[in-house]
Amino acid sequence: MNALFVIVLYNTPLSKCESYASLIQSLAHVDFHYSILIYDNSPLKQLDIQLDTSCSYQHNPDNPGTAAAYNYALNQISESNDTWLILLDQDTQVTTEFIVQGYIQQKKLSNQIVAMIPRIYSDSRQISPTESDTLQAIHHPILVSGTFKENLTAIASGTWIRSSFLHSINGFSPLFPLDYLDHWLFFEIFNQKMAVLILDTTLSHDLSVLSMNQVSLERYQNILDSEHLYYSKYRRNLHVRYKAQLLLRFFKQLLTVRNKKIAYHTFLFLFK
């Protein structure tokens, strides 16, 4: 097995990056061929410590998002069926068990299983994986391990995915540079009649959710664009419910969000 771990960094010094520190510590206990890529989307370089010998570093101050980072990583590895790309956000705490389980399980998998994921917790709440046939996915966590062929989505961090599968679908979609990229990925896995294995292990992740009063108008517009594209092109079965949810969101934002331009943009998307 060959593995490339890619960590996407943004405005956090590498010395403060939880995923990097925990990954280096966890990999000290394994024996397979791996490398690590730090992809830094920050305006200024965050490389403030000496890299481990297994690491490479790429800085892109244009901040093109996670899709560009993942595709850059994908282009560094072969299309072999036993080569895996492991995606990590900067706030995920990696464990030795997570790596060992992935290594052991990948030797047993059928070619139909193209991704492996852990269960991920933020504080005491499981945030991933969840059911995908709902607009309230966070309230429908999948609590069991095993193989799934439908009705599953997950956050990207902690995902093992075969490079051969990613190459077969031409990599990560540039239509989702950041938001909804993870939802698109799992939709595409099942759309291609492939499967996902939930590992019997958990990771902790710092889920930084900003309130609408903290989100800039530009950031919210980007979220809306990706959200609308996902439900109008990929999950059309949920599109009517999505529009109803947008209407409720609009009224709530009128009452609770200081920047009324945010509510206005939500209103505009009701008619797209």
KEGUSE-963093 format. One record per atom (N, C-alpha, C): residue number from 1; y, x, z. Coordinates in steps of 0.2 Angstrom, whole numbers. Layout:
N
SITE num    c2    c1    c3
SITE NUM     Y     X     Z
...
//
This chain:
272
SITE num    c2    c1    c3
SITE   1    -6     4     0
SITE   1     0     0     0
SITE   1     6     4     0
SITE   2    11     2    -4
SITE   2    18     5    -4
SITE   2    23     0    -2
SITE   3    28     2     2
SITE   3    32    -3     5
SITE   3    39     0     5
SITE   4    44    -4     3
SITE   4    51    -2     3
SITE   4    55    -7     8
SITE   5    57    -5    13
SITE   5    61    -9    18
SITE   5    69    -9    16
SITE   6    72   -14    15
SITE   6    79   -14    13
SITE   6    83   -18    18
SITE   7    88   -14    21
SITE   7    92   -17    26
SITE   7    99   -18    23
SITE   8   102   -24    23
SITE   8   109   -25    20
SITE   8   114   -25    26
SITE   9   118   -20    25
SITE   9   123   -19    31
SITE   9   130   -22    28
SITE  10   134   -24    33
SITE  10   140   -27    32
SITE  10   145   -26    38
SITE  11   150   -22    38
SITE  11   155   -20    43
SITE  11   152   -19    50
SITE  12   146   -16    50
SITE  12   143   -14    56
SITE  12   140    -7    56
SITE  13   143    -2    60
SITE  13   141     5    60
SITE  13   133     5    60
SITE  14   130    10    56
SITE  14   123    10    56
SITE  14   120    12    63
SITE  15   124    15    67
SITE  15   122    17    74
SITE  15   121    11    78
SITE  16   124     5    76
SITE  16   124    -1    80
SITE  16   120    -6    77
SITE  17   116    -4    71
SITE  17   112    -9    67
SITE  17   105   -10    71
SITE  18   104   -16    73
SITE  18    98   -17    77
SITE  18    92   -17    73
SITE  19    92   -19    67
SITE  19    86   -19    62
SITE  19    84   -11    61
SITE  20    89    -7    60
SITE  20    88     0    58
SITE  20    85     3    64
SITE  21    88     3    70
SITE  21    85     6    76
SITE  21    78     4    77
SITE  22    77    -3    77
SITE  22    70    -5    79
SITE  22    65    -4    73
SITE  23    67    -3    67
SITE  23    63    -2    62
SITE  23    60     5    62
SITE  24    65    10    63
SITE  24    63    17    64
SITE  24    58    18    70
SITE  25    59    15    75
SITE  25    55    15    81
SITE  25    48    12    80
SITE  26    48     7    76
SITE  26    42     3    75
SITE  26    37     7    70
SITE  27    41    10    65
SITE  27    37    14    60
SITE  27    34    20    62
SITE  28    36    22    68
SITE  28    33    28    71
SITE  28    25    27    72
SITE  29    23    21    73
SITE  29    16    20    75
SITE  29    12    17    69
SITE  30    14    18    63
SITE  30    10    16    57
SITE  30     9    22    53
SITE  31     4    21    48
SITE  31     2    26    44
SITE  31     0    23    37
SITE  32     6    22    33
SITE  32     6    20    26
SITE  32    12    23    23
SITE  33    12    23    16
SITE  33    18    25    13
SITE  33    23    20    12
SITE  34    29    22    15
SITE  34    35    18    15
SITE  34    41    22    14
SITE  35    47    18    12
SITE  35    53    21    12
SITE  35    58    15    14
SITE  36    64    18    16
SITE  36    69    13    18
SITE  36    76    14    14
SITE  37    79     8    12
SITE  37    85     8     9
SITE  37    90     5    13
SITE  38    96     8    14
SITE  38   101     5    18
SITE  38   106     3    12
SITE  39   108    -3    11
SITE  39   112    -5     6
SITE  39   119    -8    10
SITE  40   124    -4     9
SITE  40   130    -6    13
SITE  40   135    -9     9
SITE  41   136   -16    10
SITE  41   141   -20     7
SITE  41   148   -19    10
SITE  42   149   -15    15
SITE  42   156   -15    18
SITE  42   161   -12    14
SITE  43   167   -14    15
SITE  43   173   -11    12
SITE  43   173    -3    13
SITE  44   172    -1    19
SITE  44   172     6    21
SITE  44   165     8    23
SITE  45   162    14    21
SITE  45   156    16    23
SITE  45   154    16    30
SITE  46   148    13    32
SITE  46   147    12    39
SITE  46   141    17    41
SITE  47   140    23    37
SITE  47   135    28    38
SITE  47   138    33    44
SITE  48   137    32    50
SITE  48   140    36    55
SITE  48   135    40    59
SITE  49   129    40    57
SITE  49   123    44    60
SITE  49   119    47    54
SITE  50   115    52    56
SITE  50   111    55    51
SITE  50   105    51    50
SITE  51   104    50    43
SITE  51    98    46    41
SITE  51    91    49    43
SITE  52    87    45    44
SITE  52    80    47    44
SITE  52    78    50    38
SITE  53    73    54    37
SITE  53    71    57    31
SITE  53    68    52    26
SITE  54    65    46    29
SITE  54    62    41    24
SITE  54    68    37    21
SITE  55    74    38    23
SITE  55    79    33    21
SITE  55    83    36    15
SITE  56    86    31    11
SITE  56    91    32     6
SITE  56    97    27     8
SITE  57   103    29     5
SITE  57   109    25     7
SITE  57   113    23     0
SITE  58   115    17     0
SITE  58   119    15    -6
SITE  58   125    11    -4
SITE  59   131    13    -6
SITE  59   137    10    -3
SITE  59   140     6    -9
SITE  60   141    -1    -8
SITE  60   145    -5   -13
SITE  60   150    -8   -10
SITE  61   157    -5   -11
SITE  61   162    -9    -7
SITE  61   164   -15   -10
SITE  62   162   -17   -16
SITE  62   163   -23   -19
SITE  62   160   -29   -16
SITE  63   155   -28   -12
SITE  63   152   -33    -8
SITE  63   149   -39   -13
SITE  64   144   -37   -17
SITE  64   142   -42   -22
SITE  64   137   -47   -19
SITE  65   135   -46   -12
SITE  65   131   -50    -9
SITE  65   124   -47    -8
SITE  66   119   -51    -6
SITE  66   112   -49    -4
SITE  66   108   -49   -11
SITE  67   109   -53   -15
SITE  67   105   -53   -21
SITE  67   105   -47   -25
SITE  68   112   -44   -26
SITE  68   113   -38   -29
SITE  68   109   -32   -25
SITE  69   110   -32   -18
SITE  69   106   -27   -14
SITE  69    99   -27   -15
SITE  70    96   -33   -15
SITE  70    89   -34   -16
SITE  70    86   -32   -23
SITE  71    90   -33   -28
SITE  71    88   -31   -35
SITE  71    89   -24   -36
SITE  72    94   -21   -33
SITE  72    94   -14   -33
SITE  72    88   -11   -30
SITE  73    86   -13   -24
SITE  73    80   -11   -21
SITE  73    74   -12   -25
SITE  74    73   -18   -28
SITE  74    68   -19   -32
SITE  74    67   -14   -38
SITE  75    73   -12   -41
SITE  75    72    -7   -46
SITE  75    70     0   -44
SITE  76    70     1   -38
SITE  76    67     7   -35
SITE  76    60     8   -35
SITE  77    56     2   -35
SITE  77    49     2   -34
SITE  77    45     0   -40
SITE  78    39     1   -40
SITE  78    35    -1   -46
SITE  78    33    -8   -46
SITE  79    30   -11   -51
SITE  79    28   -18   -52
SITE  79    21   -19   -49
SITE  80    18   -14   -46
SITE  80    11   -14   -43
SITE  80    10   -20   -39
SITE  81     4   -23   -39
SITE  81     3   -28   -34
SITE  81     2   -27   -27
SITE  82     1   -20   -26
SITE  82     1   -18   -19
SITE  82     7   -15   -16
SITE  83    13   -16   -20
SITE  83    19   -13   -18
SITE  83    23   -19   -15
SITE  84    26   -18    -9
SITE  84    30   -24    -6
SITE  84    37   -22    -5
SITE  85    41   -27    -5
SITE  85    48   -26    -3
SITE  85    49   -30     3
SITE  86    52   -27     8
SITE  86    53   -31    15
SITE  86    60   -31    16
SITE  87    62   -37    16
SITE  87    70   -39    17
SITE  87    72   -39    24
SITE  88    77   -36    26
SITE  88    80   -36    33
SITE  88    87   -37    33
SITE  89    90   -42    37
SITE  89    97   -42    39
SITE  89    98   -37    44
SITE  90   104   -36    46
SITE  90   106   -30    51
SITE  90   105   -33    58
SITE  91   104   -39    59
SITE  91   103   -42    66
SITE  91    96   -44    68
SITE  92    91   -42    64
SITE  92    84   -43    66
SITE  92    81   -38    69
SITE  93    77   -39    75
SITE  93    74   -34    79
SITE  93    67   -34    76
SITE  94    65   -28    73
SITE  94    59   -27    70
SITE  94    54   -25    76
SITE  95    47   -27    75
SITE  95    42   -24    80
SITE  95    37   -21    77
SITE  96    33   -17    80
SITE  96    27   -14    78
SITE  96    22   -19    76
SITE  97    21   -24    80
SITE  97    16   -29    78
SITE  97    18   -32    71
SITE  98    24   -34    70
SITE  98    26   -37    64
SITE  98    24   -32    58
SITE  99    25   -26    58
SITE  99    23   -21    53
SITE  99    16   -20    52
SITE 100    12   -20    58
SITE 100     5   -19    58
SITE 100     2   -25    55
SITE 101     4   -31    57
SITE 101     1   -37    55
SITE 101     2   -38    47
SITE 102     8   -36    45
SITE 102     9   -36    38
SITE 102     4   -32    34
SITE 103     4   -26    37
SITE 103    -1   -21    33
SITE 103    -8   -23    33
SITE 104   -10   -26    39
SITE 104   -17   -28    39
SITE 104   -19   -34    35
SITE 105   -14   -39    35
SITE 105   -15   -45    31
SITE 105   -15   -43    23
SITE 106   -10   -39    21
SITE 106    -9   -38    14
SITE 106   -16   -35    11
SITE 107   -20   -32    15
SITE 107   -26   -30    12
SITE 107   -31   -35    11
SITE 108   -30   -41    14
SITE 108   -35   -47    13
SITE 108   -33   -52     8
SITE 109   -27   -52     6
SITE 109   -24   -57     3
SITE 109   -26   -58    -5
SITE 110   -27   -64    -7
SITE 110   -28   -66   -14
SITE 110   -21   -65   -17
SITE 111   -22   -64   -24
SITE 111   -16   -62   -28
SITE 111   -11   -68   -28
SITE 112   -13   -74   -26
SITE 112    -9   -80   -26
SITE 112    -4   -80   -20
SITE 113    -5   -76   -15
SITE 113    -1   -76    -9
SITE 113     4   -70   -11
SITE 114    10   -72   -12
SITE 114    15   -67   -14
SITE 114    20   -65    -9
SITE 115    20   -69    -3
SITE 115    25   -67     2
SITE 115    22   -68     9
SITE 116    24   -64    14
SITE 116    22   -65    21
SITE 116    28   -65    25
SITE 117    28   -70    30
SITE 117    34   -71    34
SITE 117    32   -71    41
SITE 118    36   -69    46
SITE 118    35   -70    53
SITE 118    38   -77    55
SITE 119    37   -79    61
SITE 119    41   -84    64
SITE 119    47   -81    67
SITE 120    53   -83    66
SITE 120    59   -80    69
SITE 120    63   -85    73
SITE 121    65   -82    79
SITE 121    68   -85    84
SITE 121    76   -82    85
SITE 122    80   -87    86
SITE 122    87   -85    89
SITE 122    88   -88    96
SITE 123    88   -84   101
SITE 123    88   -86   108
SITE 123    81   -88   109
SITE 124    80   -95   111
SITE 124    74   -98   112
SITE 124    72  -103   107
SITE 125    76  -103   101
SITE 125    74  -108    96
SITE 125    72  -105    90
SITE 126    66  -108    87
SITE 126    63  -105    81
SITE 126    68  -108    75
SITE 127    70  -103    71
SITE 127    75  -105    66
SITE 127    71  -104    59
SITE 128    66  -101    59
SITE 128    62  -100    53
SITE 128    55   -98    54
SITE 129    50  -101    50
SITE 129    51  -105    44
SITE 129    52  -112    46
SITE 130    54  -116    41
SITE 130    55  -123    42
SITE 130    53  -127    36
SITE 131    52  -134    37
SITE 131    50  -138    31
SITE 131    56  -138    26
SITE 132    55  -139    20
SITE 132    60  -139    15
SITE 132    61  -145    12
SITE 133    57  -150    13
SITE 133    58  -157    11
SITE 133    63  -161    15
SITE 134    68  -158    17
SITE 134    73  -162    22
SITE 134    80  -158    21
SITE 135    85  -162    23
SITE 135    92  -158    23
SITE 135    93  -155    30
SITE 136    89  -157    35
SITE 136    90  -155    42
SITE 136    84  -150    44
SITE 137    83  -145    40
SITE 137    77  -140    40
SITE 137    77  -137    47
SITE 138    83  -136    50
SITE 138    82  -132    57
SITE 138    79  -137    62
SITE 139    79  -143    61
SITE 139    76  -148    66
SITE 139    68  -149    64
SITE 140    66  -145    59
SITE 140    59  -146    57
SITE 140    55  -139    57
SITE 141    55  -136    62
SITE 141    52  -129    62
SITE 141    44  -130    60
SITE 142    41  -125    57
SITE 142    34  -124    56
SITE 142    31  -120    61
SITE 143    27  -123    66
SITE 143    25  -119    72
SITE 143    18  -116    71
SITE 144    15  -116    66
SITE 144     8  -113    65
SITE 144     8  -108    60
SITE 145     3  -103    61
SITE 145     2   -98    56
SITE 145    -2  -100    50
SITE 146    -3   -97    45
SITE 146    -8   -98    40
SITE 146    -4   -99    33
SITE 147    -8  -101    28
SITE 147    -6  -101    21
SITE 147    -3  -108    19
SITE 148     3  -107    16
SITE 148     7  -113    14
SITE 148     8  -113     6
SITE 149     7  -119     3
SITE 149     8  -119    -4
SITE 149    14  -124    -6
SITE 150    17  -127    -1
SITE 150    23  -131    -2
SITE 150    26  -133     4
SITE 151    32  -136     4
SITE 151    36  -139     9
SITE 151    37  -133    15
SITE 152    40  -128    12
SITE 152    42  -122    17
SITE 152    48  -119    14
SITE 153    52  -117    19
SITE 153    58  -112    17
SITE 153    59  -108    23
SITE 154    62  -102    22
SITE 154    63   -97    28
SITE 154    69   -93    26
SITE 155    72   -90    32
SITE 155    77   -85    30
SITE 155    74   -79    27
SITE 156    78   -75    23
SITE 156    75   -70    20
SITE 156    73   -64    24
SITE 157    77   -63    30
SITE 157    75   -57    34
SITE 157    68   -58    37
SITE 158    65   -52    36
SITE 158    58   -52    39
SITE 158    53   -54    33
SITE 159    55   -56    27
SITE 159    50   -58    22
SITE 159    47   -51    18
SITE 160    41   -51    18
SITE 160    37   -47    14
SITE 160    36   -50     7
SITE 161    38   -47     2
SITE 161    36   -50    -5
SITE 161    34   -45   -10
SITE 162    29   -47   -14
SITE 162    26   -43   -19
SITE 162    31   -41   -24
SITE 163    32   -35   -26
SITE 163    36   -33   -31
SITE 163    34   -35   -38
SITE 164    27   -36   -39
SITE 164    25   -39   -45
SITE 164    27   -46   -46
SITE 165    27   -50   -41
SITE 165    30   -57   -42
SITE 165    37   -57   -43
SITE 166    41   -53   -40
SITE 166    48   -52   -41
SITE 166    50   -50   -48
SITE 167    46   -45   -50
SITE 167    47   -43   -57
SITE 167    46   -48   -62
SITE 168    41   -52   -61
SITE 168    38   -57   -65
SITE 168    43   -63   -66
SITE 169    48   -64   -61
SITE 169    53   -69   -61
SITE 169    60   -66   -63
SITE 170    60   -59   -65
SITE 170    66   -56   -66
SITE 170    71   -55   -60
SITE 171    67   -54   -54
SITE 171    71   -52   -48
SITE 171    75   -58   -45
SITE 172    79   -57   -41
SITE 172    83   -62   -37
SITE 172    88   -65   -41
SITE 173    89   -71   -41
SITE 173    94   -75   -45
SITE 173   101   -73   -44
SITE 174   105   -71   -49
SITE 174   112   -69   -48
SITE 174   116   -76   -47
SITE 175   113   -82   -48
SITE 175   117   -88   -47
SITE 175   118   -89   -39
SITE 176   114   -86   -35
SITE 176   114   -86   -28
SITE 176   116   -79   -25
SITE 177   122   -77   -26
SITE 177   123   -70   -23
SITE 177   122   -69   -16
SITE 178   123   -74   -12
SITE 178   122   -74    -5
SITE 178   119   -80    -2
SITE 179   123   -85    -2
SITE 179   121   -92     1
SITE 179   115   -95    -3
SITE 180   110   -98     1
SITE 180   105  -101    -2
SITE 180   100   -97    -7
SITE 181   101   -90    -6
SITE 181    96   -86   -10
SITE 181    89   -87    -7
SITE 182    89   -87     0
SITE 182    82   -88     3
SITE 182    79   -94     1
SITE 183    83  -100     1
SITE 183    80  -106    -1
SITE 183    77  -106    -8
SITE 184    82  -103   -13
SITE 184    80  -102   -20
SITE 184    73   -98   -20
SITE 185    72   -93   -16
SITE 185    67   -88   -17
SITE 185    60   -92   -15
SITE 186    60   -96   -10
SITE 186    54  -100    -8
SITE 186    53  -106   -13
SITE 187    58  -109   -15
SITE 187    57  -114   -20
SITE 187    54  -111   -26
SITE 188    56  -105   -28
SITE 188    53  -102   -34
SITE 188    46  -100   -33
SITE 189    44   -97   -27
SITE 189    37   -96   -26
SITE 189    33  -102   -27
SITE 190    35  -107   -24
SITE 190    30  -113   -25
SITE 190    31  -116   -32
SITE 191    37  -115   -35
SITE 191    37  -118   -42
SITE 191    33  -114   -47
SITE 192    31  -108   -45
SITE 192    27  -104   -49
SITE 192    19  -104   -47
SITE 193    18  -109   -43
SITE 193    11  -111   -40
SITE 193     8  -105   -36
SITE 194    13  -102   -32
SITE 194    11   -96   -28
SITE 194    11   -99   -21
SITE 195     9   -94   -16
SITE 195     9   -96    -9
SITE 195    12   -91    -4
SITE 196    13   -94     2
SITE 196    16   -90     7
SITE 196    12   -89    13
SITE 197    11   -84    16
SITE 197     7   -83    22
SITE 197    12   -82    28
SITE 198    11   -87    33
SITE 198    15   -86    39
SITE 198    11   -82    44
SITE 199    14   -76    46
SITE 199    10   -71    50
SITE 199    10   -74    57
SITE 200     5   -72    61
SITE 200     5   -74    68
SITE 200     9   -69    73
SITE 201    15   -68    71
SITE 201    19   -64    75
SITE 201    27   -67    75
SITE 202    31   -65    79
SITE 202    38   -67    80
SITE 202    43   -61    80
SITE 203    49   -63    77
SITE 203    54   -58    78
SITE 203    60   -62    80
SITE 204    65   -58    83
SITE 204    71   -61    86
SITE 204    77   -59    81
SITE 205    81   -64    80
SITE 205    86   -63    75
SITE 205    93   -66    78
SITE 206    98   -62    78
SITE 206   105   -65    80
SITE 206   108   -69    75
SITE 207   107   -75    75
SITE 207   110   -80    70
SITE 207   117   -81    72
SITE 208   122   -78    68
SITE 208   129   -79    69
SITE 208   131   -85    65
SITE 209   132   -90    68
SITE 209   134   -96    65
SITE 209   142   -98    67
SITE 210   146   -98    62
SITE 210   153   -99    63
SITE 210   155  -106    63
SITE 211   159  -109    67
SITE 211   162  -116    66
SITE 211   166  -116    60
SITE 212   167  -122    58
SITE 212   171  -123    52
SITE 212   179  -121    54
SITE 213   181  -121    60
SITE 213   187  -118    61
SITE 213   188  -110    61
SITE 214   182  -107    60
SITE 214   182  -100    59
SITE 214   181   -98    52
SITE 215   178  -102    48
SITE 215   176  -100    41
SITE 215   183  -101    37
SITE 216   184   -96    33
SITE 216   189   -96    28
SITE 216   188  -101    22
SITE 217   193  -103    19
SITE 217   192  -108    14
SITE 217   188  -105     8
SITE 218   190   -98     6
SITE 218   186   -95     1
SITE 218   178   -95     3
SITE 219   177   -93     9
SITE 219   170   -93    11
SITE 219   167   -99    11
SITE 220   170  -105    13
SITE 220   167  -111    12
SITE 220   166  -114     5
SITE 221   171  -112     1
SITE 221   170  -113    -6
SITE 221   164  -110    -9
SITE 222   162  -104    -7
SITE 222   156  -101   -10
SITE 222   150  -104    -7
SITE 223   150  -106    -1
SITE 223   144  -110     2
SITE 223   143  -116    -2
SITE 224   149  -120    -3
SITE 224   148  -126    -7
SITE 224   145  -125   -14
SITE 225   148  -120   -17
SITE 225   145  -119   -24
SITE 225   138  -118   -24
SITE 226   135  -114   -19
SITE 226   128  -112   -19
SITE 226   124  -118   -17
SITE 227   127  -122   -12
SITE 227   123  -128    -9
SITE 227   123  -133   -15
SITE 228   128  -134   -18
SITE 228   128  -139   -24
SITE 228   124  -138   -29
SITE 229   124  -131   -31
SITE 229   119  -129   -37
SITE 229   112  -130   -35
SITE 230   110  -128   -28
SITE 230   103  -129   -26
SITE 230   101  -136   -26
SITE 231   105  -140   -24
SITE 231   102  -147   -24
SITE 231   103  -151   -30
SITE 232   107  -149   -35
SITE 232   108  -152   -41
SITE 232   103  -149   -46
SITE 233   101  -143   -46
SITE 233    97  -140   -51
SITE 233    90  -139   -49
SITE 234    89  -137   -42
SITE 234    82  -135   -40
SITE 234    79  -141   -35
SITE 235    83  -144   -31
SITE 235    80  -149   -27
SITE 235    83  -156   -28
SITE 236    82  -158   -34
SITE 236    85  -164   -37
SITE 236    82  -170   -33
SITE 237    76  -169   -30
SITE 237    74  -175   -26
SITE 237    78  -176   -20
SITE 238    82  -171   -17
SITE 238    86  -172   -11
SITE 238    93  -173   -13
SITE 239    95  -174   -20
SITE 239   102  -173   -22
SITE 239   106  -180   -19
SITE 240   103  -185   -19
SITE 240   106  -191   -17
SITE 240   107  -191    -9
SITE 241   102  -189    -6
SITE 241   103  -188     2
SITE 241   109  -182     3
SITE 242   109  -177    -1
SITE 242   114  -172     0
SITE 242   121  -175    -1
SITE 243   122  -179    -6
SITE 243   128  -182    -7
SITE 243   131  -186    -1
SITE 244   126  -190     2
SITE 244   127  -194     7
SITE 244   129  -190    13
SITE 245   126  -184    14
SITE 245   127  -179    19
SITE 245   134  -176    18
SITE 246   136  -175    12
SITE 246   143  -173    11
SITE 246   148  -178    13
SITE 247   147  -184    12
SITE 247   152  -189    14
SITE 247   153  -189    21
SITE 248   147  -189    25
SITE 248   148  -189    32
SITE 248   151  -182    34
SITE 249   150  -177    31
SITE 249   153  -170    33
SITE 249   161  -171    32
SITE 250   163  -174    26
SITE 250   170  -175    25
SITE 250   173  -178    30
SITE 251   171  -184    32
SITE 251   174  -188    38
SITE 251   174  -184    44
SITE 252   169  -180    46
SITE 252   169  -176    52
SITE 252   174  -170    51
SITE 253   175  -167    45
SITE 253   180  -162    45
SITE 253   187  -165    45
SITE 254   188  -171    43
SITE 254   195  -174    43
SITE 254   197  -174    51
SITE 255   192  -175    55
SITE 255   193  -176    62
SITE 255   193  -170    66
SITE 256   189  -165    64
SITE 256   188  -159    68
SITE 256   190  -152    66
SITE 257   192  -152    59
SITE 257   193  -145    56
SITE 257   201  -145    55
SITE 258   204  -140    58
SITE 258   211  -139    57
SITE 258   214  -138    50
SITE 259   210  -134    46
SITE 259   212  -133    39
SITE 259   209  -139    35
SITE 260   214  -143    33
SITE 260   212  -149    30
SITE 260   210  -148    23
SITE 261   211  -142    20
SITE 261   209  -140    13
SITE 261   201  -140    13
SITE 262   198  -138    19
SITE 262   191  -138    19
SITE 262   188  -145    18
SITE 263   191  -150    21
SITE 263   189  -157    20
SITE 263   190  -159    13
SITE 264   196  -157    10
SITE 264   198  -159     3
SITE 264   192  -156    -2
SITE 265   190  -150    -1
SITE 265   185  -147    -5
SITE 265   179  -150    -4
SITE 266   177  -152     2
SITE 266   171  -156     2
SITE 266   171  -163    -1
SITE 267   177  -166    -1
SITE 267   178  -172    -5
SITE 267   177  -171   -12
SITE 268   180  -166   -15
SITE 268   179  -165   -22
SITE 268   172  -164   -24
SITE 269   168  -161   -20
SITE 269   161  -160   -22
SITE 269   157  -167   -22
SITE 270   160  -172   -19
SITE 270   156  -178   -19
SITE 270   156  -181   -26
SITE 271   161  -178   -31
SITE 271   161  -181   -37
SITE 271   159  -176   -43
SITE 272   156  -171   -41
SITE 272   153  -166   -45
SITE 272   147  -168   -48
//
